[in-house]
Amino acid sequence: MASPTRSRKQPVWRSGSAIPARPVDAWTTDAATTAGRVPQVDPHPALHDGGLIRPKAFAGEVVPFRVTAFREGHDLIGVHVRLFSPSGDESLHRLTALGDGFDHWVAHVALLEQGDWSFRFESFADDVATWRHAAQLKLAAGVDVEVTAAAGRLLFERAAAQADRPAGERTLLRRAARRLTKAGTDAAASLTVADDQALADVFARRPLMSLVTIGRTLPLRVERERAGVGAWYEFFPRSEGAVRAADGTVCSGTFRTAAERLPGVAGMGFDVVYLPPIHPIGHTHRKGPNNTLTAGPDDPGSPWAIGSPAGGHDAVHPDLGRLTDFRAFVRAARREGLEVALDLALQASPDHPWVTTHPEWFTTLPDGTIAYAENPPKKYQDIYPINFDNDPEGIRAEVLRIVRHWIAQGVRIFRVDNPHTKPLWFWEWLIRTVTDEDPDVVFLAEAFTRPAPLQALARAGFQQSYSYFTWRNTRRELEEFLTSAARDTADFLRPNLFVNTPDILTEYLQFGGRPAYKIRAAIAATAAPSYGVYAGYELFENVARPGSEENIDNEKYEYKVRDWAAAEASGDSLAPYLRRLNEIRAAHPALRQLRNLSVQSSDDDGILVYAKHLDAALSPDGRADTIIVVANVDPHSVRQTMIHLDTAGFGVRPGDPFEVEDLITGAQWTWTDHDYVRLDAFTEPVHIVHVKEPR
């Protein structure tokens, strides 16, 4: 349904539950009580931390507005949510009772306008619904016929007298009142009025309300779409275009040569190209290949050891080019439809200018040396962590300067390295300050940490976060993770499902062979609206450094010279599969939502099944969209089993047949709510099935 906006030509929401926005007269509560006449509790989206942290959504996201509402006795109630958009549009949406015995109500609305929204719930006694329910029981039994008809007549007359009702409705209501007067003691005649669908439709649009209780107005920030939707691709610019000489030395790639890789990344359908740190790299304690403590003269070092005499966080590595070359790279990415995400790593090499100009920003040990970074058993002798307690104001000003500097170069997305090792207050302040200046800036938290700090960072303002998905591999693990991400934390935490990183090559990928790479990519690309891959994934790079969970000959410490085109031409690349996954994501709006995932069932513990559905009223093209994913999560097997679907969840009556198409293979089948599947991990381990609309 289009939004009847007054202040904008473009709609600011989509909804299947919108009704005319009418002013209401609220029931006034006694000053000594907190409950309204029709009480409301547990409104969602919810505030956090005592109301200091507001919930968030992204433009185009379907937001479930939920509340628990009830009243004493058996009379029926109704609930509306009134939305106020940033541009001043006001709309009203009727909630549906879930009928779960817990008085839960919900309405789903797609919010299209970026900015600060507000909303409130309005609960009320639904007088006509109460009468209709009682009348249908009493009149059918021939009980209290005359008084029931009289009560209905009074309600219809009251509704007909409301000046804000259209003339046609008022005429229909007066006619109904006369029908009840004429019916008298004729139960059958009165029952036709109680059962009249046209009258029911009138009151669905404009219910006859009393005892209206208005909840408090709550905030909701809607961020730009990229804050919640995007396919990310990570590469090291120094490796793109790098050339290995006959003696084994490597000449670094540059921003100009890295720009030549952008059409290939865009051609695979990615939206964001993420660059690890591009700054000068320190020489002191520089790491050699495979994290060795001794680097050769030609070893480039870890990009996360930021800072040298050539500059710090506001400079680019001389081997990559100049700042003008970086800006040209950003422009080239835009021409390909890509955004550039830059790493924000708040740490320094021993050679960073800060070590000389601001030694107080680091931790000095009793022997006078500066403490280097550790994440036992890992040690990072080439990196000094920042101590935020020594000069918080100075550090705050410097980091804000750096972020503003890169925004001025065209960057609007920052992937933040290890934010959980910095104070939470700092991130809350920085993100609020930056996004108040530029609402389009997005921060992704590399928060591989415990649940409490991971979620706290999201509440503090990070628009996206890495997650435990990387280590969730079995059916049960994935079901639990995906359900929690879609339901428990979606008001504030958006997972970006990276399948690998320069730091993480899981045992599943090390030993699962090529099927594992397909399985993980397919689940990541369809289960959440944001996912990512690190370069080399498409080449099935699966050999780990012994005793670790990262690639051998890791790109963090050396150049990687790869021939992408040759690998794809020889059929030795996953790039065509990634391209197809991103094409499917682009064509199916259900996959660009987070909260609509529902786990389904199978008879095999190795077969994961989930569905994502988007109602027609909420879809950008006005058509319902349903995707069912069936994945064999055991990459070493061929499995066949029965799957069991809650088809009512996507508008198909249980037992009714419906047509589906596998969007990977093109195969078509007729399914019902119970279906046989066979998934061969060595050919196609995952069905990504589109439910076709009935002809």
Secondary structure as UniProt FT lines:
FT   STRAND          13..15
FT   STRAND          18..19
FT   TURN            31..32
FT   STRAND          40..44
FT   TURN            49..52
FT   STRAND          56..58
FT   TURN            59..60
FT   STRAND          61..69
FT   STRAND          77..84
FT   TURN            86..87
FT   STRAND          90..94
FT   STRAND          96..97
FT   STRAND          104..111
FT   STRAND          115..126
FT   HELIX           127..141
FT   HELIX           145..160
FT   TURN            163..164
FT   HELIX           167..183
FT   TURN            184..185
FT   HELIX           187..194
FT   HELIX           197..205
FT   STRAND          209..214
FT   STRAND          218..223
FT   HELIX           225..227
FT   STRAND          230..234
FT   TURN            237..241
FT   STRAND          243..244
FT   TURN            246..247
FT   STRAND          250..251
FT   HELIX           255..259
FT   TURN            260..261
FT   HELIX           262..267
FT   TURN            268..269
FT   STRAND          272..275
FT   TURN            284..285
FT   HELIX           289..291
FT   TURN            297..298
FT   TURN            303..304
FT   TURN            309..310
FT   TURN            313..314
FT   TURN            318..320
FT   HELIX           323..335
FT   TURN            336..337
FT   STRAND          339..344
FT   STRAND          347..348
FT   TURN            350..351
FT   HELIX           353..357
FT   HELIX           359..361
FT   TURN            366..367
FT   STRAND          373..375
FT   TURN            376..377
FT   STRAND          378..380
FT   TURN            381..382
FT   STRAND          384..385
FT   TURN            388..390
FT   HELIX           392..408
FT   TURN            409..410
FT   STRAND          413..416
FT   HELIX           419..421
FT   HELIX           424..437
FT   TURN            439..440
FT   STRAND          442..445
FT   HELIX           451..460
FT   STRAND          464..465
FT   HELIX           468..471
FT   HELIX           475..483
FT   HELIX           484..488
FT   TURN            490..492
FT   STRAND          497..498
FT   TURN            502..503
FT   HELIX           507..511
FT   HELIX           513..527
FT   STRAND          530..534
FT   TURN            535..536
FT   HELIX           537..539
FT   TURN            546..547
FT   TURN            555..557
FT   HELIX           564..569
FT   TURN            570..571
FT   HELIX           575..587
FT   HELIX           589..592
FT   TURN            595..596
FT   STRAND          597..599
FT   STRAND          601..602
FT   TURN            605..606
FT   STRAND          607..614
FT   HELIX           616..618
FT   TURN            620..621
FT   STRAND          625..632
FT   TURN            635..636
FT   STRAND          638..644
FT   HELIX           647..650
FT   TURN            654..655
FT   STRAND          658..662
FT   TURN            663..665
FT   STRAND          668..671
FT   STRAND          674..680
FT   TURN            681..683
FT   STRAND          686..691
//
